[in-house]
Amino acid sequence: MQVGIDDLAIYVPKLYIDYKDFAQARGINPQKLEYGIGIKKMALVDTNQDSACMAANACLKLMQKNDLQPQNIGRMYVATESALDESKAMNSFVIGMLEEVYGEGSFEHAGGIECKFACVSGSYALYDNTNWIRAEENNNKAAVVIVSDIAKYDIGSAGEYTQGAGAVAMLITENPRLLAFDSKIASTIIKNEYDFYRPFGKETPLVNGNYSNLLYLIQVKKAFDSYKEKAIRTGLIRLRNGESITDHIDLFSVHLPYRKMGEKALAYLLRHEWRHLPRWQHIIKEIGMIEPVPKDPRGTIESILADKEFMESDEKFRRAFMQTSSYNEVFEQKMASSLEASSLIGNLYTASMYMGLRSLLEFEYKKGVELESKRIGFGSYGSGSSAMVFSGVIQPEYRGLVKNMNLEEEIGMRTKLSIEEYEEVHKNERNLNDCHLRGHKEFVLVKIGGSTADKAGFREYNYLN
Ligand code: HMG
C-alpha cells in the first residue's frame, strides 16, 4: 500500500522584517545575513496571532482547496514547540477554530495529539500517521499533520537573525497524489543534549549556536547511515561499484534553521559519503588541499570545537569543497530549490523542512524538471536532540497540484515593520487589540483569559471574512 502526502497548504504571517534594516540596527554587515546566513525577510506574527491560529489557517486552506469535510479526516496531529498550554493540546484549539467554519461537533469523531521534539516532531507525526493508514486503522479516513511554529530569539543574540514564523498542513492518504513514503527505511537517532532548549516559562530559547550546528550535522549523518543500511538491506537502493547512495537520491529536503545550514548539511553529507570513493581523488585535486582530521577523531563535540587548528582548516576545506564543480552540480540539481522559501520567511522550527519541501516542488517544476518518480531524501533535525532520515517518491499526479503553487502569491501582500515596531512586538509591548493588521479571510486571536480566575488561559479566536 502506498501512503504519503496527498497535498499540502501553507500559512505565513503577513508582517516581516527586512534584513537590511535589521543589519543596520544591529551593526552587522548585511552581506553576512544575505550570504553567510541566507536571510532576506523574517516573517513575524502580529499581536492577534499565535501558533494555533497559524495552524488553523493552514489547515483551513488545505481543506478548502481539496473540498475536504471534517468527516473525511480521522486524525489531526499538530507538531509544535510553540505550545500554548502545558496540558491542552494545540489541536484542540485548532479544532475549535475549524468548527467555527464547519459547525460545532463536526470533528468529534476524529482524534489526535500535539507532538513535541523541537523541530523534528512533525516528522514523527507524519511517520505515525502514515503507519496508522498502512495498518488500515483509519476506516477510510485521511490524517492531517500540521506543523506550526514561531521562532523567537533574544534581541541582540546571534539567533535573532534566524527568526521566522509559519505553518504547513499536510494531508496524509492512501495512494497520495504528491509523494509516497518509502516503507521500512525511516531511521532515527536520539540523545540527551542541550544544544537549544527553552525551559518552562521562558519565551526565548537558550542556545549553544556553534555546538548546535555541529550536532545537527552529526545527528543527521548518523540517521542517514542507518537509512543507508536499511535502504540497501531492503533492496530499495542497489549500489554499483564506485557509487554513493546520494547518487540514488534525486532531491534533498533538510531541516532549515536558516538557508546556509541546508548548504552546509549537504556538504557534510557528501564529504562523508564520497571520501572513500574514486571520485574523491579528483575532488581533492580540484580543492588542492588534504582533508583535515581532528587531533582526536573520536573526541566529543566540545573537544572538536576546541581543536582550533582543526576547526580552522576544516572550515577552509569545507568552503573550498562547496566551490567544487562536483558539489555545485549536486547542490543545484538536488537542493537549491528547497532553500528559496527559507530566505523569504526564516526559521519555522517544525515547519521549516516542510516549507522547504513546498519550495522544492514549486521551484523544480518552474525550472521545467520532470519530477515524476523522483526520490526525495529528508533530513529532519530537532534540538535536544533527535534526527530522522526518510524518503519518498513523487507520484504521477503531482503536476495537477504543483503547477498551481506560487509562493509569493500564497504568502500574499506583506507589511514591513520598522525595527522599532518589530521590537515593540517582540517585547510584548502591544496587546492583541493593537495589532498592525486586522486579518482577512483568516482566524485571529481576539481574547486571552476570561473575567474570572477559572477562565485564565482561555483563548478566543474568530474567523474574519
Ligand atoms: P554567527 O555568530 O552569526 O556565526 O551564528 P558566524 O559568525 O560563523 O557567521 C555565520 C556565517 O556568516 C559564516 O559563514 C561567516 O563566514 C559568514 P560560514 O563560515 O558558516 O560559511 N559571514 C559573512 N558572509 C558574507 N559576508 C560577510 C560575512 N560575515 C560573516 N560580511 C548561528 C550563527 C547559526 C550559530 C546563530 O545564528 C544561532 O545561534 N542561531 C540559532 C541556533 C541555530 O539556528 N542552530 C542551527 C542548528 S540547530 C537547529 O537547526 C535546531 C533549531 O532549529 C531548533 C529546533 O530544533 O527546534 C535551531
Residues whose N, C-alpha, C, O or C-beta is under 5 A from the ligand:
A	BS01	HMG	N29 Q31 K32 Y35 G36 I37 A118 C119 A158 G159 T162 F196 V207 G209 N210 S212 N213 Y216 P257 Y349 Y381 G382 S383
